Amino acid sequence: MKDVKKLDLSRSLELFEEATRFVPGGVLGARKPSDFIEGEYPIFLEYGKGSRLTDVDGNEYIDFLCGYGPIILGYREEEVDEAVIRQIRDKGFCFTLTQRYQNELAKKLTELVPCSELSVFLKTGSDATTASVRIARAYTNRIQVMRCGYHGWHDWCVEMKGGVPEKLYEDVHEFRYNDLDQLEDLMARYGDQTAAIIMTPFGHPLHQKMEEPKPGFLEGVRSIGDRYGAVLVFDEVRTGFRLAMGGAQELYGVTPDLVVLGKGMANGYAISVVTGKAEVMMAAGQKLFISSTFFPNSDGYIAALKTIEILERDNVLDNIWEKGGRFLTKLREIINKYDVGAELTGVAPMFFITFKKDEAGAQKGKRNDFYTQLIRRGIFFTPHHHGYICYRHTEQDLDITAKAIDEALAYVSEKYQK
Ligand SMILES: Cc1ncc(COP(=O)(O)O)c(C=O)c1O
């Protein structure tokens, strides 16, 4: 059994111990050690470049989390960073009023994203999903919301309910991805009071395998929304500027009323947007208040404009689909060699290796051993979240990764031999 040595993570652990004295739990949310494999993954990073990360102990990784999604080009992409630095140095980015880049970016979105007519810019994905629901409620004068997928940490949709009064989410009903019947049932009960159906158009549920839309699913949701007069919102915080320049709505040919974009739009800088049909979006200008000190800051607009320029100029998404497609084909061959219950789901730009439930209940052990073997080999995937491919992943990165996955599965296969 070809095991490899555990990483030296002593500095990460020291910093974590210090962090627990100043920050509740040391680090928050999805960055907690318990969201990885405790003792095997670093907790603090020092720097990154391209597809690579280096932790505070000097361990280097080929990274497939891409900052949990915003890194579509690569870490420290010079053209984007230079554009932002120039803006900050020569003009400034935080002012009393709005700078003109808002208009440029909103106009660009109308060219790229099928449903885009009017846009409201914010900072985070959670800001934007929450704004989209508020806009839909104001437009329809209705309260109920149907939702499918992770939409961030705000009260109406957060998974962990601690600190959230029930009344703040009691009008929000969850339906399963690819389950049109369940949505039909919910709408039969609440349809005439439903303001919005908000969903990820591609299935990427937390901790679980990924799902593409079954034939007719997205079209079915679209027609249910129309039938009941509910606003259809696609949450494309992960899929926007990743599956296609116009997002999953372009890839699958189903146009929502509103879409929420964030992450990949600006290669790591904070900006998000709700964009969509003018009639619905007008509610945002007339009936409600969306504002933050930081929403007009232009660093995010500049980063987004430059990122989009590069994505178009260098056909970045074609590159990701092509090399990612070859990589996934190779991974499928490797996975098929080992009878350990590993499953590869997703598509070239975003994919996940999970482990099927087995009779002996060994899937969790297999999964943890698999991901442990990968991180020890310097390959940064995690057991609880799918990976991404970015522009700066090289063929060599992908070859090294495929080899590591082969070795990690061989290890699991030998350890769990029946
Ligand atoms: C589909 C989706 N929607 C919304 C969000 C929330 O975005 P943020 O973390 O920027 O608030 C996320 C974040 O992972 C997401 O994946």
The ligand as an SDF file (V2000), in Angstrom:
LIG
                    3D

 16 16  0  0  0  0  0  0  0  0999 V2000
  -25.1530   28.9610   -5.4790 C   0  0  0  0  0  0  0  0  0  0  0  0
  -24.7130   29.9380   -4.4420 C   0  0  0  0  0  0  0  0  0  0  0  0
  -25.5080   30.9540   -4.1120 N   0  0  0  0  0  0  0  0  0  0  0  0
  -25.1630   31.8720   -3.1820 C   0  0  0  0  0  0  0  0  0  0  0  0
  -23.9640   31.7890   -2.5210 C   0  0  0  0  0  0  0  0  0  0  0  0
  -23.5930   32.7880   -1.4870 C   0  0  0  0  0  0  0  0  0  0  0  0
  -22.5410   33.5690   -1.9470 O   0  0  0  0  0  0  0  0  0  0  0  0
  -21.5500   34.3050   -0.9330 P   0  0  0  0  0  0  0  0  0  0  0  0
  -20.7850   33.2330   -0.2150 O   0  0  0  0  0  0  0  0  0  0  0  0
  -20.6990   35.1620   -1.8150 O   0  0  0  0  0  0  0  0  0  0  0  0
  -22.3970   35.1210   -0.0100 O   0  0  0  0  0  0  0  0  0  0  0  0
  -23.0920   30.7450   -2.8330 C   0  0  0  0  0  0  0  0  0  0  0  0
  -21.8010   30.5980   -2.1360 C   0  0  0  0  0  0  0  0  0  0  0  0
  -21.1700   29.5850   -2.1450 O   0  0  0  0  0  0  0  0  0  0  0  0
  -23.4760   29.7930   -3.8120 C   0  0  0  0  0  0  0  0  0  0  0  0
  -22.6860   28.7730   -4.1270 O   0  0  0  0  0  0  0  0  0  0  0  0
  1  2  1  0
  2  3  1  0
  2 15  2  0
  3  4  2  0
  4  5  1  0
  5  6  1  0
  5 12  2  0
  6  7  1  0
  7  8  1  0
  8  9  2  0
  8 10  1  0
  8 11  1  0
 12 13  1  0
 12 15  1  0
 13 14  2  0
 15 16  1  0
M  END
$$$$
